[in-house]
């Protein structure tokens, strides 16, 4: 790791670590190789390296002091997190950067924020909405830590060790051009439905349009409840319209009582719109080309890509094509259990920051 990421003016290292690595060994290696440096990271549901999608690897990026200034906050005890905590956390981080919290009249220029969060905490919604409330208009993006396809234990790394029930906020100031962005490969249809009974904390939708959720959703996509499967959910996600934009809300599974369990919280009264998918590889290529055109010359993209996108690419035999696009556009990052963009926790989405001419460095260590 040190050989590819170390530099004399090292500001911050971000690592994305396959879950099958021994955490104690990783902690020891980081302490030995990056003594005195600030290192953060998380476990993954897959890594994105210079070769595209990988599994069992460690990928990462380092930022230099010549072009970046950063401060981090470890946010522990997410189960006790409340909306008021966001003000204290963001105030402290911005103060360490030597900046005030942004407001309608004053916002620090050339600043963006990144969030890494325990992907099994089910606290992403409250954390990202609270942080964004006080960071806005500073653009915020993030990813939920993964555990392969096990959906068991997920970890974030900061201050020399791994943590659960925790998140990490990193705020950057940079002299480089950059763009924080979100993309997905779905478009809304005219098929809409209303959530009439839900338990947002459990991420359960019990009723849609006044009837059990699973059969109501199945009918919207031309099926019966018994035909629903993860592939159907991936092909026909639902989207919600917030702030003039659609955001994907992915279904995880059908419960025995006919409820639908989602990968994110769904409130009663929310209008859900069935979406249809476009070609993922073509959409990703066009979207990243547009980002590159806007910045002029992209040095690197730090990207967080939903594990559901990777699974869809595998199912449609597009893994090699999608990996080629990621490689071409110099994407480094990981496959997530969910993504964050500004105030939203979303799914089946790619979020990230594209960095123009500067000197961030990427890294990949293959599985041993």
Residue frames relative to the residue before (quaternion, step in Angstrom):
aa qw qx qy qz dx dy dz
X 1.0000 0.0000 0.0000 0.0000 0.00 0.00 0.00
X 0.6695 0.5336 -0.3149 0.4097 3.56 0.80 -1.01
X 0.6383 0.5665 -0.3404 0.3947 3.58 0.89 -0.93
X 0.7605 0.3869 -0.2099 0.4774 3.58 0.92 -0.87
X 0.7746 0.3784 -0.1895 0.4700 3.60 1.05 -0.64
X 0.6020 0.5953 -0.3756 0.3771 3.59 1.09 -0.53
X 0.0834 0.7453 -0.6596 0.0492 3.52 -1.22 0.69
X 0.6215 -0.5825 0.3679 0.3729 3.57 -1.12 0.58
X 0.7556 0.3300 -0.1924 0.5321 3.59 1.07 -0.68
X 0.1372 0.8409 -0.5103 0.1166 3.58 1.06 0.83
X 0.2074 -0.7847 0.5774 0.0879 3.57 -0.86 1.03
X 0.7939 -0.1484 0.1532 0.5694 3.60 0.78 -1.02
X 0.1642 -0.7441 0.6389 0.1053 3.55 -1.18 0.72
X 0.0934 -0.7673 0.6329 0.0446 3.57 -1.03 0.87
X 0.0818 -0.8182 0.5690 -0.0072 3.58 -0.69 1.14
X 0.1635 -0.7512 0.6340 0.0840 3.55 -1.17 0.77
X 0.1054 -0.8672 0.4826 -0.0623 3.50 -0.26 1.40
X 0.4571 -0.6776 0.5047 0.2778 3.57 -0.77 1.04
X 0.5377 -0.6879 0.3839 0.3005 3.60 -0.88 0.91
X 0.6439 0.5394 -0.3444 0.4193 3.61 1.13 -0.38
X 0.4839 0.6244 -0.4588 0.4069 3.61 1.24 0.10
X 0.5051 -0.6332 0.4945 0.3152 3.56 -1.12 0.68
X 0.4107 -0.7551 0.4515 0.2394 3.57 -0.51 1.18
X 0.6354 0.5249 -0.3405 0.4525 3.60 0.96 -0.76
X 0.6493 0.5086 -0.3132 0.4708 3.58 1.01 -0.80
X 0.6382 0.5150 -0.3234 0.4721 3.58 1.02 -0.77
X 0.6314 0.5261 -0.3344 0.4613 3.60 0.94 -0.84
X 0.6619 0.5032 -0.2995 0.4680 3.58 0.95 -0.90
X 0.6672 0.5083 -0.3055 0.4506 3.59 0.92 -0.91
X 0.6501 0.5061 -0.3239 0.4651 3.59 0.94 -0.83
X 0.6486 0.5199 -0.3202 0.4544 3.58 0.94 -0.88
X 0.6875 0.4848 -0.2795 0.4629 3.58 1.01 -0.81
X 0.7699 0.4032 -0.1973 0.4536 3.57 0.86 -0.97
X 0.7903 0.2368 -0.1271 0.5506 3.60 1.13 -0.53
X 0.0902 0.8287 -0.5436 0.0979 3.57 0.99 0.85
X 0.8210 0.2168 -0.1828 0.4955 3.56 -0.82 1.03
X 0.6411 0.5194 -0.3257 0.4616 3.59 1.24 -0.18
X 0.4589 -0.6399 0.5371 0.3025 3.55 -1.24 0.48
X 0.0246 0.7944 -0.6029 0.0695 3.57 -0.71 1.15
X 0.0081 0.7681 -0.6400 0.0171 3.56 -0.97 0.93
X 0.1526 0.8030 -0.5694 0.0874 3.57 -1.23 0.22
X 0.2014 -0.7647 0.5944 0.1460 3.53 -1.30 -0.30
X 0.5209 -0.5815 0.5084 0.3636 3.53 -1.34 0.17
X 0.3356 -0.7941 0.4982 0.0928 3.53 -1.18 0.66
X 0.3726 -0.6426 0.5996 0.2978 3.49 -1.45 0.00
X 0.7551 -0.1272 0.0816 0.6379 3.55 1.31 0.45
X 0.3258 -0.7567 0.5398 0.1727 3.55 -1.12 0.63
X 0.2390 -0.7106 0.6356 0.1841 3.55 -1.30 0.44
X 0.0409 -0.8168 0.5730 -0.0540 3.54 -0.56 1.23
X 0.7365 -0.3825 0.3082 0.4651 3.53 -1.30 -0.24
X 0.6844 0.4385 -0.2807 0.5104 3.58 1.29 -0.19
X 0.6305 -0.5074 0.3430 0.4768 3.60 1.25 0.05
X 0.8156 -0.1881 0.1639 0.5220 3.56 -1.07 -0.77
X 0.0443 0.7702 -0.6352 0.0362 3.56 -1.06 0.84
X 0.1576 -0.7511 0.6259 0.1390 3.56 -1.33 0.26
X 0.8012 0.2879 -0.2184 0.4770 3.56 -1.07 0.73
X 0.5856 0.5942 -0.3521 0.4244 3.58 1.26 0.24
X 0.2966 -0.6623 0.6239 0.2901 3.51 -1.39 -0.29
X 0.0290 -0.7773 0.6283 0.0164 3.56 -0.84 0.96
X 0.0609 0.8272 -0.5557 0.0577 3.56 -1.15 0.37
X 0.2296 -0.7416 0.6179 0.1250 3.48 -1.40 0.10
X 0.1284 -0.7726 0.6128 0.1049 3.57 -1.13 0.61
X 0.2544 -0.7553 0.5925 0.1169 3.53 -1.19 0.71
X 0.3131 -0.7692 0.5338 0.1590 3.56 -1.00 0.88
X 0.5833 -0.6121 0.4181 0.3321 3.57 -1.19 0.61
X 0.5600 0.6186 -0.3916 0.3877 3.58 1.18 -0.42
X 0.8033 0.2542 -0.1083 0.5276 3.57 1.09 -0.71
X 0.7904 0.2603 -0.1198 0.5415 3.61 1.19 -0.41
X 0.0727 -0.7185 0.6875 0.0762 3.48 -1.33 0.60
X 0.0256 0.8282 -0.5570 0.0559 3.60 -0.75 0.96
X 0.0702 -0.7494 0.6553 0.0633 3.52 -1.32 0.50
X 0.1830 -0.7964 0.5699 0.0868 3.56 -1.06 0.76
X 0.1342 -0.7447 0.6439 0.1127 3.52 -1.35 0.36
X 0.2625 -0.7175 0.6237 0.1652 3.55 -0.92 0.95
X 0.1567 -0.7896 0.5908 0.0538 3.57 -0.76 1.09
X 0.1154 -0.8289 0.5446 0.0547 3.64 -0.19 1.20
X 0.8247 0.2961 -0.1700 0.4510 3.55 -1.40 -0.03
X 0.0068 0.8474 -0.5299 0.0323 3.57 0.72 1.08
X 0.5983 0.5765 -0.3792 0.4074 3.61 1.05 -0.59
X 0.7130 0.4003 -0.2486 0.5192 3.59 1.21 -0.43
X 0.4215 0.7251 -0.4570 0.2962 3.60 1.28 0.03
X 0.0129 -0.7822 0.6225 0.0203 3.57 -1.08 0.76
X 0.7312 -0.4647 0.2764 0.4160 3.54 -1.27 0.38
X 0.6425 0.5472 -0.3336 0.4201 3.61 1.02 -0.72
X 0.5683 0.6142 -0.3842 0.3902 3.59 1.14 -0.52
X 0.5867 0.6181 -0.3661 0.3738 3.56 1.09 -0.67
X 0.6431 0.5302 -0.3322 0.4417 3.58 0.98 -0.79
X 0.6642 0.5029 -0.3055 0.4611 3.58 0.89 -0.91
X 0.6797 0.5019 -0.2968 0.4450 3.59 0.85 -0.97
X 0.7044 0.4533 -0.2783 0.4699 3.57 0.80 -0.97
X 0.6084 0.5492 -0.3540 0.4505 3.60 1.03 -0.72
X 0.6815 0.4951 -0.2951 0.4510 3.58 0.88 -0.95
X 0.6670 0.4972 -0.3108 0.4596 3.60 0.92 -0.87
X 0.6739 0.4850 -0.3046 0.4667 3.57 0.89 -0.89
X 0.6205 0.5370 -0.3451 0.4555 3.60 1.04 -0.71
X 0.6453 0.5114 -0.3187 0.4696 3.59 1.02 -0.78
X 0.6525 0.4865 -0.3035 0.4955 3.57 1.18 -0.56
X 0.4660 -0.6773 0.4403 0.3609 3.56 1.27 -0.30
X 0.6107 0.5270 -0.3463 0.4789 3.55 1.20 0.58
X 0.4547 -0.6559 0.5298 0.2871 3.53 -1.26 0.48
X 0.6101 -0.5039 0.4370 0.4277 3.54 -1.26 0.28
X 0.4959 -0.6679 0.4575 0.3141 3.60 -0.93 0.80
X 0.0187 -0.7635 0.6437 0.0481 3.52 -1.29 0.44
X 0.7658 -0.3850 0.2432 0.4541 3.56 -1.30 -0.01
X 0.7416 0.4106 -0.2192 0.4830 3.58 1.11 -0.63
X 0.8108 0.1504 -0.0453 0.5639 3.56 1.16 -0.52
X 0.1173 0.7654 -0.6249 0.0989 3.55 -0.81 1.04
X 0.4883 -0.6714 0.4605 0.3142 3.61 -0.85 0.88
X 0.4119 -0.7181 0.5086 0.2366 3.54 -0.91 0.95
X 0.8441 0.2169 -0.1409 0.4698 3.53 -1.34 0.37
X 0.5176 0.6260 -0.4068 0.4179 3.58 1.00 0.89
X 0.0700 0.7714 -0.6320 0.0247 3.58 -1.07 0.77
X 0.2828 -0.7648 0.5625 0.1368 3.56 -1.26 0.46
X 0.1499 -0.7766 0.6095 0.0540 3.54 -1.19 0.73
X 0.1522 -0.7868 0.5953 0.0584 3.56 -1.05 0.86
X 0.0555 -0.7329 0.6766 0.0446 3.55 -1.10 0.85
X 0.0059 0.8385 -0.5395 0.0764 3.59 -0.67 1.07
X 0.5988 -0.5503 0.4506 0.3682 3.57 -1.17 0.68
X 0.3383 -0.8035 0.4629 0.1606 3.56 -0.48 1.24
X 0.6889 0.4287 -0.2898 0.5077 3.59 1.25 -0.09
X 0.4665 0.7155 -0.4178 0.3097 3.59 1.27 0.10
X 0.2222 -0.7896 0.5222 0.2334 3.58 1.18 -0.66
X 0.5527 0.6104 -0.3862 0.4157 3.56 1.17 0.58
X 0.3522 0.7752 -0.4788 0.2140 3.58 1.24 0.10
X 0.6404 0.5598 -0.3446 0.3972 3.60 0.90 -0.88
X 0.7215 0.4381 -0.2647 0.4663 3.58 0.74 -1.04
X 0.6452 0.5272 -0.3321 0.4421 3.60 1.00 -0.75
X 0.7292 0.4348 -0.2697 0.4544 3.59 0.68 -1.02
X 0.6483 0.5093 -0.3396 0.4527 3.61 0.97 -0.72
X 0.6554 0.5052 -0.3143 0.4652 3.59 1.03 -0.75
X 0.6732 0.4882 -0.3062 0.4633 3.59 0.84 -0.91
X 0.6768 0.5007 -0.3042 0.4458 3.57 0.88 -0.91
X 0.5637 0.6144 -0.3785 0.4019 3.57 1.10 -0.68
X 0.7772 0.3341 -0.1710 0.5052 3.57 0.96 -0.84
X 0.6416 0.5058 -0.3307 0.4724 3.60 1.23 -0.27
X 0.5442 0.6515 -0.3994 0.3462 3.58 1.05 -0.75
X 0.5790 -0.1513 -0.8011 -0.0046 1.69 -1.90 1.67
X 0.3222 0.7133 -0.5505 0.2904 3.62 1.11 0.43
X 0.3883 -0.7437 0.4836 0.2495 3.65 -0.63 1.01
X 0.1393 -0.7929 0.5928 0.0211 3.54 -0.96 1.02
X 0.0517 0.7651 -0.6415 0.0215 3.56 -1.03 0.82
X 0.0405 0.8287 -0.5570 0.0375 3.57 -1.17 0.40
X 0.2209 -0.7606 0.5948 0.1378 3.50 -1.39 0.05
X 0.4094 -0.6960 0.5433 0.2298 3.53 -1.20 0.70
X 0.5024 -0.6756 0.4593 0.2832 3.56 -0.80 1.07
X 0.2657 -0.7995 0.5282 0.1061 3.56 -1.11 0.74
X 0.2279 -0.7296 0.6272 0.1496 3.50 -1.44 0.13
X 0.6648 -0.4572 0.2839 0.5180 3.55 0.84 1.02
X 0.6894 -0.3932 0.3356 0.5074 3.56 -0.84 -1.02
X 0.4328 0.7286 -0.4386 0.2990 3.58 1.23 0.35
X 0.1397 -0.8133 0.5427 0.1564 3.58 1.13 -0.71
X 0.4041 0.7096 -0.4686 0.3370 3.53 0.94 1.02
X 0.8152 -0.1114 0.1411 0.5507 3.57 -0.08 -1.34
X 0.0466 -0.7855 0.6170 0.0004 3.56 -0.87 1.00
X 0.1596 -0.8185 0.5519 0.0054 3.54 -1.02 0.89
X 0.1702 -0.7178 0.6574 0.1538 3.53 -1.28 0.52
X 0.2832 -0.7701 0.5558 0.1334 3.56 -1.18 0.62
X 0.2633 0.7291 -0.6063 0.1773 3.55 -0.96 0.96
X 0.8372 0.1901 -0.1464 0.4914 3.56 -1.26 0.51
X 0.7654 -0.4487 0.2028 0.4143 3.55 0.95 0.93
X 0.8067 0.1690 -0.1274 0.5517 3.60 1.18 0.03
X 0.5603 -0.5925 0.4680 0.3407 3.53 -1.36 0.25
X 0.1316 -0.7881 0.6003 0.0341 3.55 -1.17 0.75
X 0.1930 -0.7324 0.6362 0.1469 3.54 -1.25 0.59
X 0.7879 0.2421 -0.2256 0.5193 3.56 -1.29 0.41
X 0.5961 0.5475 -0.3331 0.4837 3.54 1.05 0.85
X 0.1477 -0.7531 0.6330 0.1021 3.52 -1.36 0.31
X 0.2418 -0.7421 0.6055 0.1558 3.54 -1.31 0.35
X 0.1382 -0.7540 0.6379 0.0735 3.54 -0.91 1.00
X 0.0331 -0.7744 0.6319 0.0036 3.57 -0.89 0.98
X 0.1033 -0.7828 0.6124 0.0389 3.57 -0.85 1.00
X 0.1563 -0.8083 0.5672 0.0232 3.55 -0.84 1.09
X 0.0874 -0.7076 0.6923 0.1111 3.50 -1.29 0.60
X 0.0028 -0.8322 0.5508 -0.0634 3.57 -0.85 0.95
X 0.4132 -0.6762 0.5515 0.2605 3.52 -1.25 0.52
X 0.5724 0.5980 -0.3723 0.4196 3.59 1.30 -0.17
X 0.4947 -0.5898 0.5195 0.3709 3.59 -1.16 0.42
X 0.0368 0.8010 -0.5960 0.0425 3.58 -1.05 0.68
X 0.1015 -0.7632 0.6316 0.0912 3.52 -1.36 0.25
X 0.2195 -0.7337 0.6313 0.1218 3.56 -0.86 1.05
X 0.0557 0.8326 -0.5411 0.1043 3.58 -0.72 1.02
X 0.1933 -0.7336 0.6388 0.1285 3.51 -1.39 0.27
X 0.0422 0.7933 -0.6071 0.0151 3.56 -1.06 0.71
X 0.0327 0.7474 -0.6629 -0.0299 3.51 -1.32 0.42
X 0.4398 -0.7164 0.4870 0.2370 3.56 -1.24 0.31
X 0.5251 0.6186 -0.4159 0.4107 3.56 1.05 0.79
X 0.1103 -0.7576 0.6349 0.1037 3.51 -1.29 0.45
X 0.5371 -0.6573 0.4352 0.3000 3.53 -1.05 0.85
X 0.2778 -0.7114 0.6183 0.1854 3.54 -1.21 0.66
X 0.6158 -0.5483 0.4060 0.3941 3.57 -1.26 -0.19
X 0.5378 0.6344 -0.3980 0.3871 3.59 1.27 0.05
X 0.0164 0.8259 -0.5570 0.0852 3.55 -0.42 1.29
X 0.0294 -0.7805 0.6245 0.0063 3.56 -1.23 0.56
X 0.3417 -0.7446 0.5463 0.1744 3.55 -1.23 0.58
X 0.3950 -0.6943 0.5524 0.2385 3.57 -0.97 0.91
X 0.1133 -0.8366 0.5354 0.0252 3.58 -0.50 1.19
X 0.7813 0.0364 -0.0898 0.6166 3.61 1.25 -0.11
X 0.1368 0.8007 -0.5642 0.1477 3.56 -0.77 1.05
X 0.2067 -0.7129 0.6513 0.1575 3.51 -1.39 0.34
X 0.2479 -0.8279 0.4795 0.1525 3.61 0.15 1.25
X 0.6421 0.5426 -0.3398 0.4216 3.60 0.96 -0.78
X 0.7160 0.3938 -0.2346 0.5265 3.58 1.11 -0.69
X 0.3771 -0.7433 0.4578 0.3092 3.58 1.37 -0.10
X 0.4565 0.6687 -0.4446 0.3831 3.57 1.08 0.83
X 0.1237 -0.7241 0.6718 0.0958 3.53 -1.16 0.77
X 0.2239 -0.8164 0.5237 0.0954 3.56 -0.51 1.21
X 0.8144 0.0741 -0.0154 0.5753 3.58 0.98 -0.83
X 0.0914 -0.7404 0.6641 0.0506 3.51 -1.23 0.73
X 0.8371 -0.0006 -0.0547 0.5444 3.55 -0.82 1.04
X 0.7072 -0.5049 0.2553 0.4241 3.57 1.04 0.83
X 0.7086 0.3744 -0.2732 0.5320 3.61 1.21 0.27
X 0.7111 -0.4351 0.2965 0.4660 3.62 -1.18 0.31
X 0.5673 -0.6838 0.3511 0.2953 3.53 -0.82 1.09
X 0.6687 0.5335 -0.3259 0.4026 3.60 0.82 -0.94
X 0.7086 0.4259 -0.2986 0.4768 3.66 0.72 -0.87
X 0.6181 0.5437 -0.3558 0.4425 3.59 1.07 -0.66
X 0.6645 0.4807 -0.2966 0.4893 3.58 0.94 -0.87
X 0.6393 0.5439 -0.3335 0.4292 3.59 0.90 -0.92
X 0.6548 0.5131 -0.3169 0.4555 3.56 0.93 -0.87
X 0.6266 0.5535 -0.3327 0.4363 3.59 1.06 -0.73
X 0.7501 0.3463 -0.2039 0.5253 3.59 1.12 -0.61
X 0.6021 -0.6298 0.3298 0.3634 3.57 1.26 0.46
X 0.6238 0.5207 -0.3382 0.4748 3.58 1.18 0.55
X 0.4047 -0.6283 0.5691 0.3431 3.53 -1.35 -0.23
X 0.7028 -0.5098 0.2890 0.4033 3.57 -1.19 0.56
X 0.6406 0.5541 -0.3319 0.4153 3.59 1.01 -0.75
X 0.6654 0.5069 -0.3001 0.4584 3.59 1.20 -0.40
X 0.4997 0.6705 -0.4308 0.3394 3.59 1.22 -0.16
X 0.0683 0.7796 -0.6141 0.1019 3.55 -1.04 0.89
X 0.6915 -0.4590 0.3338 0.4470 3.61 -1.22 0.19
X 0.6492 0.5138 -0.3301 0.4534 3.60 0.99 -0.70
X 0.6164 0.5203 -0.3423 0.4819 3.59 1.10 -0.67
X 0.6531 0.5105 -0.3162 0.4613 3.58 0.93 -0.88
X 0.6591 0.5091 -0.3099 0.4588 3.58 1.00 -0.80
X 0.6950 0.4736 -0.2696 0.4692 3.57 1.04 -0.79
X 0.7954 0.1960 -0.0810 0.5678 3.59 1.14 -0.65
X 0.0525 0.8055 -0.5879 0.0538 3.62 0.45 1.11
X 0.3827 -0.6693 0.5603 0.3028 3.54 -1.29 0.03
X 0.2067 -0.7651 0.5991 0.1139 3.54 -1.22 0.56
X 0.2086 -0.7410 0.6219 0.1435 3.54 -1.26 0.50
X 0.3602 -0.7329 0.5404 0.2026 3.54 -1.09 0.74
X 0.0939 0.7791 -0.6081 0.1205 3.56 -0.64 1.18
X 0.8529 0.0349 -0.0415 0.5192 3.56 -0.80 0.99
X 0.7033 -0.4809 0.2623 0.4532 3.56 1.06 0.73
X 0.7037 0.3985 -0.2634 0.5260 3.60 1.28 0.03
X 0.4049 -0.6824 0.5489 0.2629 3.55 -1.22 0.56
X 0.0986 -0.7764 0.6217 0.0306 3.55 -1.08 0.86
X 0.4541 -0.7184 0.4641 0.2495 3.57 -0.89 1.00
X 0.0893 -0.7469 0.6577 0.0410 3.54 -1.15 0.84
X 0.1645 -0.8435 0.5081 0.0569 3.59 -0.27 1.25
X 0.3734 -0.7087 0.5622 0.2054 3.53 -1.12 0.84
X 0.3411 -0.7535 0.5308 0.1850 3.57 -0.93 0.92
X 0.7818 -0.2305 0.2029 0.5426 3.58 0.75 -1.03
X 0.4799 -0.6100 0.5411 0.3238 3.53 -1.42 0.16
X 0.3049 -0.7393 0.5706 0.1867 3.57 -0.89 0.93
X 0.6929 -0.5075 0.3199 0.4000 3.57 -1.24 0.42
X 0.7051 0.4591 -0.2694 0.4686 3.59 1.09 -0.64
X 0.6133 -0.5774 0.3411 0.4173 3.59 1.27 0.19
X 0.4657 0.6461 -0.4605 0.3921 3.57 1.27 0.20
X 0.3257 -0.7037 0.5895 0.2263 3.53 -1.32 0.32
X 0.2095 -0.7574 0.6053 0.1269 3.55 -0.87 0.97
X 0.2242 -0.7884 0.5665 0.0852 3.55 -0.80 1.10
X 0.5331 -0.6032 0.4844 0.3426 3.53 -1.36 0.15
X 0.7614 0.2018 -0.1521 0.5969 3.58 1.30 0.08
X 0.6353 -0.5589 0.3758 0.3778 3.57 -1.23 0.38
X 0.1144 -0.7752 0.6203 0.0353 3.57 -1.04 0.87
X 0.2761 -0.7864 0.5351 0.1382 3.59 -0.74 1.05
X 0.5652 -0.5612 0.4777 0.3707 3.54 -1.24 0.47
X 0.7621 0.3482 -0.2785 0.4694 3.55 -1.08 0.79
X 0.5185 0.6472 -0.4148 0.3744 3.57 1.25 -0.21
X 0.3249 -0.7215 0.5794 0.1952 3.55 -1.04 0.83
X 0.1417 -0.7888 0.5964 0.0444 3.56 -0.72 1.14
X 0.1532 -0.7776 0.6055 0.0718 3.56 -0.99 0.86
X 0.4154 -0.6923 0.5282 0.2629 3.58 -0.83 0.95
X 0.1744 -0.7907 0.5810 0.0825 3.57 -0.94 0.90
X 0.2396 -0.7426 0.6019 0.1698 3.54 -1.28 0.35
X 0.4636 -0.7256 0.4537 0.2298 3.52 -1.05 0.82
X 0.2716 -0.7016 0.6319 0.1863 3.50 -1.32 0.55
X 0.6875 -0.4370 0.3513 0.4615 3.57 -1.28 0.01
X 0.4106 -0.7593 0.4462 0.2362 3.58 -0.47 1.21
X 0.6848 0.4936 -0.3010 0.4436 3.59 0.80 -0.96
X 0.6687 0.4932 -0.3007 0.4681 3.58 0.92 -0.88
X 0.6514 0.5124 -0.3093 0.4662 3.57 0.99 -0.85
X 0.6537 0.5101 -0.3127 0.4633 3.59 0.94 -0.87
X 0.6554 0.5190 -0.3101 0.4527 3.56 0.92 -0.90
X 0.6826 0.4841 -0.2915 0.4634 3.58 0.86 -0.95
X 0.6621 0.5179 -0.3083 0.4454 3.58 0.96 -0.87
X 0.7011 0.4519 -0.2769 0.4771 3.58 0.89 -0.88
X 0.5878 0.5467 -0.3669 0.4701 3.58 1.14 -0.53
X 0.6407 0.5217 -0.3201 0.4635 3.58 1.03 -0.79
X 0.6337 0.5131 -0.3243 0.4796 3.58 1.03 -0.78
X 0.6544 0.5168 -0.3058 0.4595 3.58 0.93 -0.89
X 0.6477 0.5177 -0.3142 0.4622 3.56 1.00 -0.82
X 0.6561 0.5203 -0.3147 0.4470 3.57 0.98 -0.81
X 0.7335 0.4082 -0.2362 0.4894 3.60 0.96 -0.85
X 0.4738 -0.6898 0.4273 0.3422 3.57 1.18 -0.48
X 0.7829 -0.1521 0.1322 0.5886 3.58 0.79 -0.94
X 0.1548 -0.8210 0.5458 0.0640 3.58 -0.18 1.27
X 0.3454 -0.7395 0.5480 0.1830 3.56 -0.83 1.05
X 0.7748 -0.1647 0.1806 0.5830 3.56 0.96 -0.94
X 0.2103 -0.7434 0.6171 0.1497 3.56 -1.23 0.55
X 0.2153 -0.7267 0.6404 0.1241 3.55 -0.91 1.00
X 0.0348 0.8641 -0.4905 0.1076 3.56 -0.23 1.32
X 0.1701 -0.7582 0.6251 0.0741 3.53 -1.11 0.85
X 0.0676 -0.8386 0.5363 -0.0668 3.53 -0.40 1.34
X 0.4771 -0.7028 0.4429 0.2869 3.59 -0.67 1.08
X 0.5427 -0.6220 0.4600 0.3272 3.57 -1.02 0.82
X 0.6012 0.5665 -0.3647 0.4297 3.61 1.10 -0.58
X 0.6075 0.5303 -0.3549 0.4731 3.60 1.12 -0.55
X 0.6499 0.5083 -0.3178 0.4672 3.57 0.96 -0.83
X 0.6556 0.5046 -0.3115 0.4676 3.59 0.97 -0.84
X 0.6379 0.5104 -0.3310 0.4723 3.58 1.02 -0.74
X 0.6308 0.5279 -0.3346 0.4598 3.59 0.99 -0.80
X 0.6459 0.5066 -0.3189 0.4737 3.58 1.01 -0.77
X 0.6704 0.5128 -0.3005 0.4442 3.57 0.89 -0.94
X 0.7445 0.3716 -0.2038 0.5159 3.58 1.06 -0.75
X 0.4416 -0.7234 0.4275 0.3145 3.57 1.32 0.26
X 0.4536 0.6751 -0.4495 0.3694 3.56 0.97 0.95
X 0.3416 0.7803 -0.4828 0.2033 3.60 1.24 0.06
X 0.6753 0.4910 -0.3021 0.4600 3.58 0.86 -0.92
X 0.6629 0.5079 -0.3073 0.4563 3.57 0.97 -0.84
X 0.6633 0.4856 -0.3065 0.4800 3.60 0.92 -0.87
X 0.6334 0.5292 -0.3282 0.4594 3.60 0.97 -0.81
X 0.6283 0.5383 -0.3290 0.4552 3.57 1.04 -0.77
X 0.6429 0.5088 -0.3174 0.4766 3.58 1.02 -0.81
X 0.6535 0.5107 -0.3119 0.4634 3.59 0.91 -0.90
X 0.6569 0.5098 -0.3021 0.4662 3.57 0.96 -0.88
X 0.6574 0.5307 -0.3099 0.4362 3.58 0.89 -0.93
X 0.7606 0.3678 -0.1906 0.4999 3.57 1.01 -0.82
X 0.4707 -0.7304 0.4099 0.2773 3.57 1.27 0.47
X 0.2462 0.7756 -0.5296 0.2393 3.54 0.85 1.08
X 0.0174 -0.7514 0.6596 -0.0049 3.55 -1.05 0.90
X 0.3780 0.7239 -0.5140 0.2623 3.59 -0.89 0.86
X 0.4478 -0.6849 0.4990 0.2852 3.55 -1.03 -0.78
X 0.4939 -0.5991 0.5372 0.3296 3.51 -1.39 0.26
X 0.2420 -0.8345 0.4927 0.0473 3.53 -0.68 1.21
X 0.4571 -0.6172 0.5526 0.3237 3.51 -1.43 0.03
X 0.7801 -0.0860 0.0457 0.6180 3.59 1.28 0.18
X 0.2650 -0.7682 0.5675 0.1325 3.54 -1.20 0.52
X 0.2170 -0.7527 0.6048 0.1430 3.53 -1.26 0.50
X 0.0307 0.7785 -0.6256 0.0405 3.54 -1.07 0.80
X 0.8043 -0.1011 -0.0207 0.5852 3.54 -0.48 1.28
X 0.8261 -0.1978 0.1259 0.5125 3.66 -0.54 -1.02
X 0.6507 0.5819 -0.2790 0.4001 3.58 1.29 -0.22
X 0.2168 -0.6928 0.6671 0.1677 3.51 -1.28 0.66
X 0.0106 -0.8320 0.5492 -0.0777 3.57 -0.57 1.20
X 0.2853 -0.7381 0.5860 0.1743 3.55 -1.36 0.08
X 0.8217 0.2462 -0.1909 0.4771 3.55 -1.38 0.26
X 0.5255 0.6187 -0.3544 0.4641 3.49 1.20 0.81
X 0.2628 -0.7045 0.6311 0.1906 3.54 -1.33 0.38
X 0.0014 0.7816 -0.6237 0.0074 3.59 -0.76 1.03
X 0.1955 0.8063 -0.5437 0.1268 3.56 -1.09 0.51
X 0.3305 -0.6818 0.5958 0.2664 3.49 -1.39 -0.20
X 0.2269 -0.7361 0.6253 0.1252 3.53 -0.95 0.97
X 0.1615 -0.8009 0.5745 0.0491 3.55 -0.80 1.05
X 0.3595 -0.7461 0.5273 0.1900 3.52 -0.82 1.06
X 0.8301 -0.2404 0.1332 0.4851 3.55 -1.28 -0.22
X 0.3392 0.6609 -0.5889 0.3185 3.51 -0.74 1.25
X 0.4731 -0.7015 0.4533 0.2804 3.56 -1.12 -0.37
X 0.1782 0.7322 -0.6340 0.1740 3.60 0.54 1.03
X 0.2232 -0.7795 0.5728 0.1205 3.58 -1.07 0.70
X 0.2712 -0.7568 0.5735 0.1572 3.54 -1.06 0.78
X 0.1443 -0.7858 0.6002 0.0389 3.52 -1.30 0.45
X 0.0140 0.7653 -0.6434 -0.0155 3.53 -1.22 0.61
X 0.0596 -0.7524 0.6541 0.0492 3.53 -1.03 0.84
X 0.3682 -0.7446 0.5113 0.2202 3.57 -0.59 1.09
X 0.6134 -0.5391 0.4283 0.3869 3.52 -1.27 0.45
X 0.3056 -0.7585 0.5501 0.1693 3.54 -1.03 0.81
